Amino acid sequence: MLVMLSVLASVGFFSAVGMKSTLIIMEVIPFLVLAVGVDNMCILVHAVKRQQVELPIEGRISNALVEVGPSITLASLSEVLAFAVGSFIPMPACRVFSMFAALAVLLDFLLQVTAFVALIVFDFLRAEGNRVDCFPCVKVSGSNGDSEQGSHQQKPGLLARYMKEIHAPILNIWGVKLLVICAFGAFTLASIALCSRIEPGLEQQIVLPRDSYLQGYFNNISEYLKIGPPLYFVVQNYNFSSESRQTNQLCSISRCDSNSLLNEIARASLVPESSYIAKPAASWLDDFLVWLSPEAFGCCRKFANGGYCPPDDQPPCCSSTGGSCGLSSVCQDCTTCFRHSDLQNDRPSTSQFKEKLPWFLSALPSADCAKAGNGTYTGNVELKGFEDGIIHASAFRTYHTPLNKQADYVNSMRAAREFSSRMSESLQIEIFPYAVYYTFFEQYLNIWKTAMINLAIAIGAVFVVCLVITCSFWTSAIILLVLTMIVVDLLGIMALLNIQLNALSVVNLVMSVGIAVEFCVHITHAFLVTSGDRNQRMKEALTTMGASVFSGITLTKLVGVLVLCFSRTEVFVVYYFKMYLALVLLGFLHGLVFLPVLLSMFGPPSRCVLIEKQEDRPSTSSQF
């Protein structure tokens, strides 16, 4: 009920301020809040049950909140901050999801420490009054012998006895400690090495149901399609005036520079493995220069009055009724546009360029003149404002190599951008690449940077919260170390399971920081407030909180995660079931194996010792 109220309140608030919810919010956040919220409830109930039975219920609740309240608050605030960090991700879907989740977790925590505590009081009063749980109005007869036999405190459960009698003594053995430190350290180092194998992207088949007919479609596209998507190199502010050298810096025909843009594209197509360019570019500029040259006598022609004259095999020179072509009296006086003497080094002047370019783009290609630009280059040149001698935008079209994997799309876009940047710097001309899929894969160029920044902010926020609440840099540093190891190990698991880095996995990584806190703070807080040497305090912390962490955190999260494995959509199985299952197992191992060993060897001093020393000082001075 509390989970439902917190989720509905979060959705209602953001809907009221105009933010739209998505399907993933309604499908994932309830499971997420349930997995996060049930932990604190179980820990709180276990703490109440550990109190002395003869105390009034108000006293037991008060003592339980004193015992676990700080760690619950620390874990919840860390989770809220970790989720809130996701709202800074520049990906809209991830940002909205993180904002909804942060508010839902915060509201769930507030309901836990208010409404749930009140419900605990009512439930204990019901139990002490011998009333039936589902029917509290019905009272049954019973004796209080069990409570009297319990004298001061309830008997510890099986898990608590296991933690005290088996788990803690094994971890106190020095050989086991060294083995644990070496094993976890080695796995973390291996995970760092494996991180380079994580590929950015999101396969399209994953977001579809397993039985969707589109699965076969995408598989066939990947297997049989042998041509890549069109690639356009867009040139901005091309100066075609006679005084400028940019025409020769772009073209690839005779008298063009050897390092011109189109020549470099042709050279790049010879190494498609690295350039991802399949063939030389189709150039409107080359075809235009050839079209107006005197050698192409059937292309650029004019009437005696100076108007455009089409080739002999096109109307009005050729009758559309099927008559003979080239004999019409209409085109008998047509002549070529230029003689060699009219051109400067086979290049048109500025006025000639401005006059003939619209002719070229409107001319229809035919057998007599295949270089005409209508249809082929109509959309490749922006003529608006070109009267000033500058074409503000024009494109040269080529093709990428066949792209079958997400990594191919990302690498091809990166290679095209690097090529354009290099050519822009070399030619001093503004050039950028464009393909239709660039809009969707833009996010993956900096996905690693985005992930690392958000993880650093999340872990830093958790460190600050720990430092403020515990007032111990030593304790906060240990929690920071364990959290970092869990996140790094999760990245290693992603590499082993071939889970790609994308918006979903980035949000999961950020959320893992908040969720992993729960496996650390309760054990660390119990260790901090227990007296004795480090080994004794570690044993007492495992006895007190180990069972709660295992049953209240690990098992509840495990049950919530296992539901997702039955999803028909692969995206939920990969990015929620597998990643969350790995997170739960890593958190369990680090929280109940590595962290106790680390605390027993390098743990901070006990708070009880500090308090006792502070209390002893005035009494010592009074004796003098």
C-alpha positions in Angstrom: 0.0 0.0 0.0 2.8 2.4 0.9 4.6 1.6 -2.4 1.4 2.3 -4.4 0.8 5.6 -2.6 4.3 6.8 -3.1 4.3 5.9 -6.8 0.9 7.5 -7.4 2.0 10.6 -5.5 5.1 10.9 -7.6 3.3 10.4 -10.9 0.6 12.8 -9.8 3.0 15.6 -8.8 5.0 15.5 -12.0 1.8 15.2 -14.1 0.5 18.3 -12.3 3.7 20.3 -13.3 3.3 19.1 -16.9 5.8 16.2 -17.1 4.5 13.2 -19.0 5.1 9.7 -17.7 6.3 6.9 -19.9 5.4 3.2 -20.1 8.8 2.3 -18.5 8.0 4.4 -15.5 4.7 2.6 -14.8 6.3 -0.8 -15.4 9.6 -0.5 -13.5 9.2 2.1 -10.7 6.7 0.1 -8.7 9.1 -2.9 -8.6 12.0 -0.6 -7.8 10.2 1.2 -5.0 8.9 -2.1 -3.7 12.5 -3.6 -3.7 13.9 -0.5 -2.0 11.1 0.2 0.4 10.5 -3.3 1.8 14.1 -3.4 3.0 13.7 -0.6 5.5 10.4 -2.0 6.7 12.0 -5.4 7.4 14.9 -3.9 9.2 12.6 -1.8 11.3 10.4 -4.7 12.2 13.5 -6.9 13.1 14.8 -4.1 15.3 11.5 -3.8 17.2 11.4 -7.6 17.7 14.9 -7.5 19.2 13.9 -5.1 22.0 13.1 -6.3 25.5 9.5 -7.7 25.7 8.7 -6.1 29.1 9.2 -2.6 27.7 6.0 -0.8 26.6 5.4 -0.7 22.9 6.3 3.0 22.7 9.7 2.3 24.3 10.4 -0.6 21.9 9.6 1.6 18.9 11.7 4.4 20.3 14.7 2.1 20.9 14.3 0.5 17.5 14.3 3.9 15.8 17.4 4.9 17.8 19.1 1.6 16.7 18.3 1.6 13.0 16.9 5.0 12.3 20.2 6.6 11.3 21.2 3.8 8.9 17.7 3.8 7.4 17.8 7.6 6.9 21.4 7.4 5.5 20.4 4.6 3.0 17.2 6.4 1.9 18.8 9.8 1.4 21.6 8.2 -0.5 19.1 6.4 -2.8 17.2 9.6 -3.4 20.3 11.5 -4.2 21.6 8.8 -6.5 18.3 8.7 -8.4 18.2 12.5 -8.5 21.6 12.6 -10.1 20.0 10.8 -13.1 17.9 13.9 -13.7 21.1 15.7 -14.9 21.5 13.1 -17.7 20.9 14.9 -21.0 18.8 12.0 -22.3 15.1 12.9 -21.8 13.7 9.4 -21.1 16.4 8.8 -18.5 16.0 12.2 -16.9 12.3 11.8 -16.5 12.6 8.3 -15.1 15.2 9.4 -12.6 13.0 12.3 -11.4 10.0 10.1 -10.9 12.0 7.5 -9.1 13.7 10.0 -6.8 10.5 11.5 -5.6 8.8 8.0 -5.3 11.7 6.7 -3.1 11.6 9.9 -0.9 7.9 9.7 -0.4 8.2 6.0 0.4 10.8 6.8 3.1 8.6 9.4 4.6 5.7 7.0 4.8 7.9 4.4 6.3 9.0 6.5 9.3 5.5 7.9 9.9 2.6 5.7 8.7 4.4 2.4 8.8 5.7 3.0 12.4 2.1 3.8 13.5 0.9 0.6 11.8 3.6 -1.4 13.7 2.3 0.0 17.0 -1.3 -1.0 16.1 -0.1 -4.5 15.0 1.8 -5.1 18.2 -1.2 -4.0 20.3 -3.3 -6.3 18.3 -1.0 -9.2 18.9 -0.7 -8.5 22.6 -4.5 -8.3 22.8 -4.7 -11.8 21.2 -6.7 -10.6 18.2 -6.7 -12.3 14.9 -4.5 -10.6 12.3 -6.9 -10.5 9.4 -9.9 -9.9 11.7 -8.7 -7.6 14.5 -12.2 -7.3 15.9 -12.1 -11.1 16.8 -10.4 -11.9 20.0 -9.2 -15.4 20.8 -8.3 -16.9 24.2 -4.6 -17.5 24.8 -2.0 -17.4 27.5 0.9 -15.0 27.8 3.2 -17.9 28.7 5.3 -17.4 25.6 6.0 -13.8 26.5 6.8 -14.6 30.1 9.1 -17.4 29.0 10.9 -14.9 26.7 11.7 -12.9 29.9 13.8 -10.0 28.6 14.3 -10.5 24.8 13.0 -12.8 22.1 15.1 -15.8 21.1 17.4 -15.0 18.1 16.3 -16.6 14.8 18.2 -19.2 12.7 19.9 -16.5 10.5 21.1 -14.6 13.5 22.5 -17.7 15.1 24.2 -18.6 11.8 25.8 -15.1 11.6 27.0 -15.3 15.2 28.1 -18.9 15.4 29.3 -19.7 11.8 29.6 -16.8 9.5 31.4 -14.3 11.8 33.9 -16.8 13.3 34.9 -18.0 9.7 35.5 -14.4 8.6 37.6 -13.8 11.7 40.2 -16.3 10.6 43.3 -14.4 9.2 43.7 -16.8 6.3 40.1 -16.3 5.3 40.5 -12.5 5.6 43.5 -12.5 3.2 41.7 -14.7 0.8 38.6 -12.5 0.8 40.7 -9.3 0.3 42.7 -10.9 -2.6 39.7 -12.4 -4.3 37.6 -9.2 -4.2 40.6 -7.1 -5.2 41.4 -9.4 -8.1 37.8 -9.4 -9.4 37.7 -5.6 -9.2 41.0 -5.3 -11.2 39.6 -7.8 -13.7 36.4 -5.8 -14.0 38.4 -2.7 -14.8 40.2 -4.5 -17.6 36.8 -5.8 -18.9 35.3 -2.4 -19.1 36.9 -1.7 -22.4 34.8 -4.6 -23.9 31.5 -2.8 -23.2 30.1 -1.5 -26.4 27.7 1.5 -26.6 24.3 1.2 -28.3 21.0 -0.6 -27.9 20.1 -3.4 -30.3 16.7 -2.9 -31.9 15.7 -6.5 -31.5 16.0 -6.2 -27.7 13.2 -3.7 -27.4 10.8 -6.0 -29.3 8.8 -8.9 -27.9 10.6 -12.2 -28.5 7.8 -13.5 -30.8 7.4 -10.2 -32.8 7.6 -10.6 -36.6 10.0 -7.7 -36.7 12.7 -9.9 -35.1 13.0 -11.8 -38.4 13.0 -8.6 -40.3 16.0 -7.1 -38.4 17.8 -10.4 -38.6 17.4 -10.5 -42.4 18.5 -6.9 -42.8 21.6 -7.6 -40.9 22.4 -10.8 -42.8 21.5 -9.9 -46.4 21.6 -6.1 -46.8 25.0 -5.2 -48.4 24.6 -1.4 -48.7 25.0 1.1 -45.9 23.0 4.3 -45.3 23.6 7.4 -47.4 26.3 9.7 -46.0 26.3 13.4 -46.8 29.3 15.7 -46.4 27.8 19.2 -46.0 29.9 22.2 -47.0 28.9 25.5 -45.5 29.5 29.0 -47.0 31.2 27.7 -50.2 32.7 30.8 -51.9 32.5 30.1 -55.7 33.7 33.5 -56.8 36.7 33.8 -59.2 38.9 35.2 -56.5 38.4 32.2 -54.2 40.3 28.9 -54.4 37.5 26.9 -52.8 36.2 25.4 -56.0 39.5 23.6 -56.6 39.6 22.7 -52.9 36.3 20.8 -53.3 36.2 19.3 -56.8 38.0 16.2 -58.1 38.3 16.7 -61.8 41.2 18.1 -63.8 42.9 21.2 -62.4 41.5 20.4 -58.8 43.8 20.2 -55.8 45.1 16.7 -55.1 44.0 17.1 -51.4 40.6 18.4 -52.2 37.6 17.2 -50.3 36.3 14.9 -53.0 39.7 13.4 -53.6 40.1 12.7 -49.9 36.7 11.0 -49.8 37.8 8.8 -52.7 41.0 7.9 -50.9 39.0 7.1 -47.7 36.8 4.8 -49.6 39.8 2.6 -50.4 40.1 1.8 -46.6 36.4 1.1 -45.7 37.4 -0.9 -42.6 38.5 2.3 -40.8 36.7 5.1 -42.7 33.3 3.3 -43.1 33.0 5.0 -46.5 32.0 2.6 -49.2 32.5 4.6 -52.4 33.6 8.0 -53.8 31.1 10.8 -53.4 28.6 11.9 -56.1 29.6 15.5 -56.7 27.2 18.1 -58.1 30.2 20.5 -58.4 32.2 18.1 -60.7 29.1 17.3 -62.8 28.3 21.1 -63.0 31.8 22.0 -64.2 31.7 19.2 -66.8 28.1 20.1 -67.8 29.1 23.7 -68.8 32.4 22.9 -70.4 32.6 23.2 -74.2 33.5 19.5 -74.6 30.0 18.6 -73.4 28.4 20.2 -76.4 25.1 18.5 -75.8 24.6 19.8 -72.3 25.0 23.5 -71.6 23.4 25.2 -74.7 21.6 28.5 -75.3 19.2 29.9 -77.8 20.1 33.0 -79.8 18.1 35.1 -77.4 20.3 33.8 -74.5 17.7 31.4 -73.0 18.4 27.8 -72.0 18.3 25.3 -74.8 17.7 21.6 -73.8 19.5 18.7 -75.5 18.3 17.5 -78.9 16.6 14.5 -77.5 14.3 16.6 -75.2 11.3 18.8 -76.0 11.0 21.2 -77.6 14.0 20.0 -79.7 12.5 16.5 -79.9 8.8 16.0 -80.5 7.0 14.1 -77.7 4.8 12.4 -80.3 7.6 10.1 -81.3 8.9 11.9 -84.4 12.5 12.2 -85.3 14.8 14.2 -83.0 17.4 16.7 -83.8 15.7 17.9 -86.9 13.3 20.4 -85.3 13.8 24.0 -86.5 13.3 25.2 -82.9 16.7 24.2 -81.7 18.7 24.7 -85.0 20.2 27.9 -83.7 21.3 26.5 -80.3 25.0 26.9 -79.4 27.2 25.9 -76.5 27.2 28.2 -73.6 30.9 28.9 -73.6 34.0 28.6 -75.7 37.3 27.8 -74.0 38.3 31.5 -74.3 35.2 32.4 -72.2 36.4 30.4 -69.2 39.4 31.0 -66.9 41.4 27.8 -66.5 38.3 25.8 -67.4 36.4 27.5 -64.5 33.5 29.8 -64.9 33.6 33.4 -63.6 31.4 34.5 -60.7 28.7 35.8 -63.0 28.8 32.7 -65.2 28.5 30.5 -62.1 25.5 32.4 -60.8 23.8 32.3 -64.2 24.3 28.7 -65.1 23.9 26.9 -61.8 20.1 27.2 -61.8 20.1 25.9 -65.4 22.1 22.9 -64.3 19.9 22.0 -61.4 16.7 22.3 -63.5 18.1 20.5 -66.5 16.8 16.9 -67.1 19.4 14.2 -67.7 19.1 12.2 -71.0 21.1 10.2 -73.4 22.6 13.3 -75.0 23.5 14.8 -71.6 23.7 12.5 -68.6 25.4 15.1 -66.4 22.2 17.3 -65.9 21.4 17.8 -62.3 17.6 17.8 -62.0 16.6 15.0 -59.7 20.1 13.9 -58.8 21.2 17.1 -57.2 18.0 19.1 -56.8 18.1 18.9 -53.0 21.9 19.1 -52.6 22.4 22.8 -53.2 20.8 25.6 -51.2 20.3 28.5 -53.7 18.9 30.9 -51.3 21.2 33.9 -51.1 23.8 32.5 -53.6 23.7 35.7 -55.6 26.3 37.1 -53.2 28.8 34.6 -54.4 28.4 32.2 -51.5 26.4 29.0 -51.4 25.4 28.7 -47.7 24.9 24.9 -47.8 25.6 22.1 -50.3 26.0 18.4 -49.8 28.2 15.7 -51.5 26.6 12.2 -51.2 28.3 8.9 -50.6 27.5 5.7 -48.7 28.6 4.1 -45.5 29.6 0.5 -45.6 27.0 -2.0 -44.4 26.4 -1.4 -40.7 25.2 -4.6 -38.9 25.9 -3.9 -35.2 25.3 -0.9 -32.9 29.1 -0.5 -32.6 29.3 -0.1 -36.4 26.8 2.8 -36.3 28.6 4.5 -33.5 32.1 4.0 -35.0 31.0 5.1 -38.5 29.6 8.3 -37.1 32.8 8.9 -35.1 34.9 8.2 -38.2 32.9 10.5 -40.4 33.1 13.3 -37.8 36.9 12.9 -37.4 37.3 13.0 -41.2 35.2 16.1 -41.5 37.1 17.8 -38.7 40.4 17.0 -40.3 39.2 18.3 -43.7 37.8 21.5 -42.2 41.1 22.2 -40.5 43.1 21.4 -43.7 40.9 23.3 -46.2 39.7 26.1 -43.8 36.2 25.3 -45.0 33.2 24.4 -42.7 32.4 20.8 -43.3 30.2 18.4 -41.3 28.8 14.9 -42.0 25.2 13.9 -41.9 23.3 10.6 -42.1 19.7 9.9 -41.1 20.7 7.7 -38.1 23.0 10.3 -36.6 20.2 11.8 -34.6 19.6 8.6 -32.8 23.2 7.6 -32.2 24.5 11.1 -31.1 24.1 10.1 -27.5 26.6 7.2 -27.8 29.5 9.3 -28.8 29.9 10.6 -25.2 28.0 7.9 -23.3 31.1 6.9 -21.4 31.7 10.5 -20.3 28.1 10.9 -19.3 28.1 7.7 -17.3 31.4 8.4 -15.5 30.3 12.0 -14.6 27.0 10.9 -13.2 28.5 7.9 -11.3 31.1 10.3 -9.8 28.4 12.7 -8.8 26.2 9.9 -7.3 29.1 8.4 -5.3 30.2 11.8 -4.2 26.7 12.7 -3.0 26.5 9.4 -1.0 29.9 10.2 0.5 28.7 13.7 1.6 25.5 12.3 3.1 27.5 9.6 5.0 30.0 12.2 6.2 27.2 14.5 7.4 25.2 11.8 9.2 28.1 9.7 10.6 30.5 12.7 11.2 33.3 10.2 10.4 35.6 10.6 7.4 37.0 7.1 8.1 33.5 5.5 7.9 32.5 7.4 4.8 35.7 6.5 3.0 35.1 2.8 3.7 31.5 3.0 2.4 32.9 4.9 -0.6 35.4 2.2 -1.4 32.9 -0.6 -1.2 30.4 1.3 -3.4 33.0 2.0 -6.0 34.0 -1.7 -6.0 30.4 -2.8 -6.5 29.9 -0.4 -9.4 33.2 -1.4 -11.1 32.3 -5.1 -10.6 28.9 -4.5 -12.1 30.6 -3.0 -15.1 32.6 -6.2 -15.4 29.5 -8.3 -15.2 28.0 -6.2 -18.0 31.0 -6.9 -20.2 30.8 -10.7 -19.5 27.0 -10.7 -20.3 27.5 -8.5 -23.4 25.2 -5.8 -21.9 25.6 -2.6 -23.9 26.1 0.9 -22.5 23.1 3.1 -23.2 20.6 5.3 -21.5 19.0 2.3 -19.7 22.3 0.9 -18.4 23.5 4.3 -17.4 20.4 4.9 -15.3 20.8 1.4 -13.8 24.4 2.1 -12.9 23.5 5.4 -11.2 20.6 3.6 -9.3 23.0 0.8 -8.3 24.9 3.4 -6.2 21.8 4.1 -4.2 20.7 0.5 -3.9 24.2 -0.7 -3.0 24.3 1.7 -0.1 21.8 -0.5 1.8 24.2 -3.4 1.8 26.8 -1.3 3.4 25.4 1.3 5.8 23.5 -1.0 8.2 26.6 -3.2 8.9 28.9 -0.2 9.1 26.6 1.7 11.5 26.2 -1.4 13.7 30.0 -1.7 13.7 30.4 1.9 14.6 28.1 1.9 17.7 29.4 -1.4 19.1 32.1 -1.6 21.7 35.1 -4.0 21.9 38.0 -4.7 19.5 37.5 -4.8 15.7 36.9 -8.6 15.6 34.3 -8.5 18.4 32.5 -5.5 16.9 32.4 -7.1 13.4 30.9 -10.3 15.0 28.4 -8.2 16.9 27.5 -6.2 13.8 26.9 -9.3 11.8 24.8 -10.8 14.7 22.7 -7.7 15.0 22.3 -6.6 11.3 23.6 -9.5 9.2 20.3 -11.4 9.4 18.3 -8.3 8.6 20.5 -7.4 5.7 20.2 -10.9 4.2 16.5 -11.5 4.8 15.3 -7.9 4.6 17.4 -6.6 1.8 18.9 -9.5 -0.2 15.9 -11.8 -0.3 13.3 -9.1 -0.8 15.2 -7.6 -3.7 15.8 -11.0 -5.1 12.1 -11.8 -5.1 11.3 -8.4 -6.7 13.9 -8.9 -9.4 13.0 -12.5 -10.3 9.5 -11.4 -11.5 11.2 -9.5 -14.4 12.7 -12.7 -15.8 9.3 -13.8 -17.1 9.0 -10.7 -19.3 8.4 -11.3 -23.0 10.4 -8.2 -23.9 14.1 -8.8 -23.9 14.9 -5.3 -22.8 13.4 -6.1 -19.3 15.3 -9.4 -19.1 18.7 -7.9 -20.0 18.6 -4.4 -18.5 16.5 -5.1 -15.4 16.5 -8.7 -14.5 20.2 -9.5 -15.3 21.6 -6.2 -14.1 19.6 -6.1 -10.9 20.3 -9.7 -10.2 24.0 -9.0 -10.6 23.7 -6.0 -8.4 21.9 -7.9 -5.6 24.4 -10.7 -5.6 27.4 -8.3 -5.7 25.8 -6.2 -2.9 25.2 -9.3 -0.8 28.8 -10.5 -1.2 30.4 -7.1 -0.6 28.0 -6.3 2.3 28.2 -9.6 4.2 31.6 -10.9 3.2 34.0 -8.2 2.0 32.8 -5.3 4.2 33.0 -7.2 7.5 36.5 -8.4 6.7 37.5 -4.8 5.8 36.0 -3.4 9.0 37.7 -6.1 11.1 41.1 -5.0 9.7 40.7 -1.3 9.0 37.5 -0.3 10.7 37.0 3.1 12.4 37.1 3.4 16.2 33.9 2.7 18.2 31.5 5.5 19.0 30.9 3.9 22.4 34.6 4.3 23.4 34.5 8.0 22.4 31.3 8.6 24.4 32.7 6.8 27.5 35.9 8.8 27.3 33.9 12.0 27.1 31.9 10.9 30.1 35.0 10.0 32.1 36.7 13.3 31.7 34.6 15.4 34.2 34.6 12.6 36.8 38.4 12.4 36.6 38.8 16.1 37.1 36.4 16.1 40.0 38.6 13.5 41.8 41.5 16.0 41.7 
